[in-house]
Amino acid sequence: MHKFFSAIVVVLLCIMGAILFYLPWTGIWERNWFLVHYPYLMRIFLHPSVRGAVSGLGILDIFLAVSMIGPDSGPSTASRAGPR
């Protein structure tokens, strides 16, 4: 069951990372609810640095998902000292 939940987390992180990577550069980002109701936020949200930071979070999510794929690195039994 643990592997199933890990697989779900990896898939969700990949999807969320792809959305965060792509969304700030689309028209959806420019026509969202916050910018309509709070126009003073437009200067902040539409700045390329903020868009780049959100895209960077998306890339970090994808890297985290890729790093979760692989063998389990549980506690090693060779590192424990045996009785004397």
Backbone as CSV, one residue per row, in Angstrom:
resi,resn,N_x,N_y,N_z,CA_x,CA_y,CA_z,C_x,C_y,C_z
1,MET,0.815,-1.184,0.000,0.000,0.000,0.000,0.866,1.257,0.000
2,HIS,2.037,1.172,0.646,2.935,2.314,0.702,3.424,2.685,-0.698
3,LYS,3.695,1.704,-1.530,4.158,1.969,-2.888,3.056,2.606,-3.720
4,PHE,1.811,2.218,-3.474,0.696,2.808,-4.199,0.587,4.300,-3.882
5,PHE,0.660,4.665,-2.606,0.579,6.070,-2.231,1.784,6.851,-2.732
6,SER,2.946,6.233,-2.742,4.133,6.896,-3.294,3.953,7.170,-4.781
7,ALA,3.367,6.222,-5.487,3.127,6.415,-6.915,2.129,7.545,-7.150
8,ILE,1.095,7.616,-6.322,0.108,8.689,-6.440,0.771,10.044,-6.180
9,VAL,1.626,10.123,-5.175,2.318,11.376,-4.858,3.223,11.794,-6.011
10,VAL,3.928,10.846,-6.607,4.811,11.160,-7.729,4.005,11.702,-8.903
11,VAL,2.885,11.074,-9.197,2.049,11.539,-10.310,1.493,12.934,-10.020
12,LEU,1.012,13.152,-8.804,0.472,14.470,-8.447,1.544,15.551,-8.491
13,LEU,2.747,15.241,-8.031,3.837,16.216,-8.085,4.211,16.549,-9.524
14,CYS,4.211,15.556,-10.391,4.519,15.817,-11.803,3.451,16.698,-12.440
15,ILE,2.195,16.394,-12.181,1.113,17.195,-12.759,1.141,18.613,-12.212
16,MET,1.290,18.739,-10.898,1.329,20.065,-10.290,2.534,20.859,-10.778
17,GLY,3.669,20.196,-10.927,4.857,20.874,-11.433,4.676,21.348,-12.856
18,ALA,4.061,20.527,-13.704,3.830,20.939,-15.086,2.872,22.120,-15.157
19,ILE,1.844,22.105,-14.318,0.893,23.225,-14.303,1.578,24.495,-13.824
20,LEU,2.350,24.401,-12.737,3.037,25.591,-12.224,4.105,26.095,-13.173
21,PHE,4.685,25.200,-13.945,5.707,25.614,-14.903,5.089,26.358,-16.084
22,TYR,3.931,25.909,-16.536,3.329,26.444,-17.751,2.338,27.585,-17.501
23,LEU,1.579,27.531,-16.435,0.464,28.457,-16.197,0.850,29.934,-16.172
24,PRO,1.944,30.352,-15.536,2.220,31.794,-15.476,2.450,32.455,-16.839
25,TRP,2.719,31.689,-17.862,3.015,32.254,-19.168,1.822,32.177,-20.112
26,THR,0.636,31.847,-19.599,-0.568,31.768,-20.420,-1.470,32.966,-20.148
27,GLY,-2.514,33.071,-20.944,-3.487,34.141,-20.760,-4.342,33.959,-19.528
28,ILE,-4.441,32.733,-19.048,-5.220,32.474,-17.827,-4.637,33.239,-16.648
29,TRP,-3.327,33.328,-16.595,-2.643,34.022,-15.502,-2.999,35.510,-15.499
30,GLU,-3.191,36.084,-16.673,-3.474,37.518,-16.775,-4.943,37.853,-16.525
31,ARG,-5.822,36.870,-16.623,-7.257,37.106,-16.435,-7.780,36.290,-15.258
32,ASN,-7.162,36.394,-14.116,-7.648,35.621,-12.972,-8.478,36.499,-12.036
33,TRP,-9.100,35.860,-11.071,-10.036,36.526,-10.181,-9.360,37.610,-9.344
34,PHE,-8.153,37.354,-8.870,-7.474,38.314,-8.000,-7.139,39.598,-8.748
35,LEU,-6.734,39.488,-10.002,-6.383,40.691,-10.752,-7.608,41.511,-11.122
36,VAL,-8.758,40.874,-11.264,-9.984,41.607,-11.569,-10.459,42.371,-10.338
37,HIS,-10.420,41.736,-9.181,-10.937,42.362,-7.965,-9.897,43.190,-7.211
38,TYR,-8.637,42.938,-7.434,-7.567,43.692,-6.778,-6.564,44.144,-7.838
39,PRO,-6.872,45.227,-8.544,-6.011,45.626,-9.663,-4.605,46.070,-9.233
40,TYR,-4.415,46.464,-7.987,-3.084,46.859,-7.554,-2.134,45.656,-7.480
41,LEU,-2.670,44.436,-7.450,-1.818,43.244,-7.479,-1.292,42.935,-8.879
42,MET,-1.837,43.627,-9.883,-1.457,43.357,-11.261,0.038,43.599,-11.476
43,ARG,0.571,44.646,-10.872,1.997,44.944,-11.045,2.872,43.843,-10.456
44,ILE,2.376,43.189,-9.409,3.171,42.135,-8.767,3.038,40.818,-9.519
45,PHE,1.794,40.383,-9.766,1.569,39.071,-10.369,2.011,38.991,-11.817
46,LEU,1.973,40.088,-12.539,2.348,40.060,-13.948,3.816,40.361,-14.185
47,HIS,4.565,40.602,-13.127,6.002,40.854,-13.274,6.706,39.556,-13.680
48,PRO,7.628,39.631,-14.634,8.312,38.407,-15.086,9.065,37.662,-13.986
49,SER,9.530,38.350,-12.966,10.244,37.674,-11.873,9.304,36.775,-11.075
50,VAL,8.090,37.243,-10.835,7.115,36.431,-10.103,6.708,35.232,-10.955
51,ARG,6.511,35.468,-12.243,6.185,34.357,-13.133,7.315,33.339,-13.163
52,GLY,8.549,33.815,-13.194,9.696,32.909,-13.182,9.814,32.145,-11.876
53,ALA,9.485,32.799,-10.758,9.540,32.112,-9.464,8.499,30.999,-9.395
54,VAL,7.305,31.256,-9.913,6.265,30.220,-9.917,6.676,29.074,-10.839
55,SER,7.247,29.390,-11.988,7.735,28.344,-12.887,8.871,27.554,-12.234
56,GLY,9.711,28.237,-11.475,10.784,27.545,-10.747,10.239,26.575,-9.713
57,LEU,9.154,26.947,-9.042,8.520,26.014,-8.112,7.996,24.783,-8.842
58,GLY,7.491,24.998,-10.044,7.030,23.867,-10.840,8.168,22.931,-11.201
59,ILE,9.310,23.495,-11.562,10.476,22.666,-11.883,10.952,21.913,-10.644
60,LEU,10.934,22.564,-9.489,11.322,21.885,-8.249,10.378,20.737,-7.926
61,ASP,9.091,20.923,-8.176,8.131,19.830,-7.965,8.451,18.642,-8.861
62,ILE,8.788,18.918,-10.109,9.115,17.833,-11.035,10.389,17.125,-10.599
63,PHE,11.404,17.873,-10.184,12.644,17.246,-9.702,12.402,16.421,-8.444
64,LEU,11.536,16.903,-7.563,11.204,16.138,-6.363,10.523,14.835,-6.726
65,ALA,9.617,14.886,-7.694,8.932,13.663,-8.127,9.912,12.679,-8.744
66,VAL,10.843,13.174,-9.546,11.833,12.288,-10.171,12.762,11.691,-9.125
67,SER,13.105,12.476,-8.110,14.000,11.954,-7.069,13.308,10.912,-6.192
68,MET,11.968,10.939,-6.129,11.245,9.947,-5.343,11.169,8.602,-6.046
69,ILE,11.405,8.601,-7.353,11.374,7.352,-8.110,12.710,6.650,-7.913
70,GLY,12.671,5.410,-7.571,13.901,4.649,-7.383,13.781,3.705,-6.213
71,PRO,14.875,3.014,-5.924,14.826,2.045,-4.823,14.683,2.731,-3.473
72,ASP,14.005,2.027,-2.568,13.898,2.536,-1.200,15.265,2.493,-0.546
73,SER,15.641,3.584,0.068,16.915,3.612,0.783,16.616,3.639,2.273
74,GLY,16.158,2.514,2.774,15.837,2.382,4.187,17.106,2.341,5.029
75,PRO,16.951,2.218,6.330,18.127,2.158,7.185,18.951,0.911,6.881
76,SER,20.222,1.114,6.769,21.126,0.023,6.427,21.476,-0.785,7.669
77,THR,21.478,-2.101,7.528,21.838,-2.945,8.668,23.350,-3.038,8.806
78,ALA,24.084,-2.730,7.760,25.541,-2.799,7.832,26.115,-1.654,8.658
79,SER,25.376,-0.580,8.840,25.901,0.551,9.583,25.819,0.349,11.094
80,ARG,25.038,-0.631,11.552,24.935,-0.871,12.987,26.109,-1.709,13.458
81,ALA,26.560,-1.404,14.609,27.653,-2.168,15.197,27.074,-3.412,15.895
82,GLY,27.727,-4.522,15.694,27.265,-5.770,16.302,27.715,-5.882,17.754
83,PRO,27.180,-6.831,18.497,27.573,-7.010,19.893,29.012,-7.561,19.985
84,ARG,29.689,-7.245,21.060,31.075,-7.711,21.254,31.151,-8.662,22.397
